[in-house]
Amino acid sequence: MTQTTPLRRLAAEAGIVLAYHDIFGQQHEADDAVLRELLAALEVLPEPAADAEAALAAWDAAQGRETLPPVRVVWQHEPATVRLLLPAGWLDQRLYWEITQEDGHRRFGEILVADCQRGREWQVEGESEPRIELSWLLPFLPPPGYHRLALKLADETRAETLLIVAPSRCYQPPAVRDGQRIWGPALQLYTLRSERNWGIGDFTDLRRFAELWREQGADIVGLNPLHALFLGNPAHASPYSPSSCRFLNPLYLDVEAIPDYVDCEPVREQVRSAEFQTRLQALREAEQVDYPAVSAVKLGVLEQLYRHFREQCLSRDSERGRAFRAYQQEQGPALRQYALFEALYADVRSRDQHAWGWLQWPPDYRQPASEAVAAFAA
């Protein structure tokens, strides 16, 4: 197989890797049938059997109309260029750029077209003048994150792209960076059992686990991801398939370590009851983590503790109540959207157990800015 066929050229343009080397060094090329299915899934082909040559021509025509690419990914600390495709008449104009960083900060500047490296010329159907391809060296690179780059002409935004700045490598602790050797155990926290937890390893277990290994001279504990999963569907429990990577899984909370548990005698009495203790013992003794049962027990108590917190702290403007409101303020829209997503998921799942993800939600619920979502939130 070669890359010269229209189908394989189209796949390469769409970012599909055409071949790979296995562990033994043998090269494997993607089959045309596989490429067609992938291109159809990416909506580059309307269907797997569609004419690849016609799709390639449509792709090229669309590329010729892109003043900026939809997305540009660059590496931190490295010179970064952006492809510009400008009408020939723009080359004599004063062009400006604006970068809006992820944190809201903005940077501005002028594009010196004469300093850009020129590429091919495009003649776009329906346009009287050709477009000139330019390679523009970004004069400023924001820190790692997701930013917006806008191209302006006469104070009017003419094109925008998502500028993704990727770190050149992940964080290294000083000991590793300096070439020292470190060691420690790997732990899937949810599998950790103790005499006091509620059928799933929690943060108190983790602290004790780390203390014990520290006494043995260990430097690190390797952990599974601890981010939020899907409370509306606790059986969907893979730590590698999160609801949100920005917030923690509340099932890892040690309920009895929460201050409101200490202050709420009705809940403590409920937990001390023989019936409740029997449920906890069964969860601890289960061969595998019973996520739905653990979730039901923990969330049931956490909901009562939150009501107690509202009554005793939020309504009285206590120090803990103010700290909670400050946390909400600091986390901003991301926290609200995460909480709203979880509430929507739980509501939809309560009516349709087959709605495993947002693609099965009612269409009006699939966009966070929709009127239906606003009404639900209210």
C-alpha positions, 0 to 999 in steps of 0.5 A: 500500500502507498500513501499516494491514493486519494483515500490514503492522502485524505486519511493522512490529511485528517490526521490518521496514522497510516502505519505503525511498528509493533514491539518486534519492529514489524510495520503494519499498514492500515487497511483501506476498509479500516481507513474508510470506517475511521473517515466516516466516523470523523465525518470526513466521508459521508459514509464508508463507501463514499468517493474518496477522490471527491472527498479529498477535493472537498477537503482541499477546497475547505482548507483553502478557505481557512484563514486560521486552522481550527486548532493549533497545538504547540510545545512550550519553550519551542518556537511556534508557527501558525499557518495563515491563509490570507487573501492577497489584498490583505498583505498590504494591510495592517494585521493584528493578533490577540491572544486571550489566555485561559485565565482571561489575560490578553496580549496584543500585537501587530503581524509583520507580513513581510517577515512571514515565510511564504508558501503556496498560492491557493485559488479558491472557487468563488473568490476573485483574488488568490490566497497566499499561504504564510508561516507566521512565527508567534511572537508570544507563547502563553503558558501551557493551557487552552487559549484563543488566538484571533486575527484582526483587520481594521479592529475587526476579528476576521478569524480565530483558532484554539491555541493549545500550548502543551508542556514539553514534559510532565512534572518531575519531582526534584529527586527524579530530576536530579537523577536520584533513585526513588521507590514505593508501592503502587496502590489502587485505593478503591481495593484497600480494605480496613476494619473501619472503612465502608467497603472502599478504601478512603482518604484516611486509609490512604494516609495510614497506608502512606505512613506505614510505607514511609516507616519502611523508607519508601519515597512515593505511593503510586495511585490510581486516578482519584477524580470524580466518576459518575454518581448517577451511575456508580457501577460505571466505576473505571478510574480511567473514565471520569466524569471530571478530571478537575474534582475528586471522587466523593466516595473516597471521603472518610464519612466519619472524619467529616466535622459535621459527622462529629456534630450530628448525633442523629446520623451518628446514632444511625451509623451505630445501629446494628442494621447499619453496622451489618451493612458496613460489615457486608461491604467490607467482606465482599470479594469485590467492591460493590460500588452501587451499595457503597454509593448508596450508603455513603451518599445517603449519609453525606446528604444528611450531613450536608443538610446539617451543614446548611442548617448549622454553618451556611444559614448562620454564616459561620467560618466553615460556611464562609470557607465553603462559599469561598471555595465555590467562588474560587472554582467558578463556572467549572464547579457549577457545570460539573455539579449540574452535569452530575445532577442532570445525569442522576435525574435522567438515569432515574427515569432511564437506566439505559441512558449511560451517557449524555448522548442518550440524554434529551437533546435539550439537555446536551448543551449546558447553555440551553434554556432547558438546562437553565430551567433544570438548574433553577 
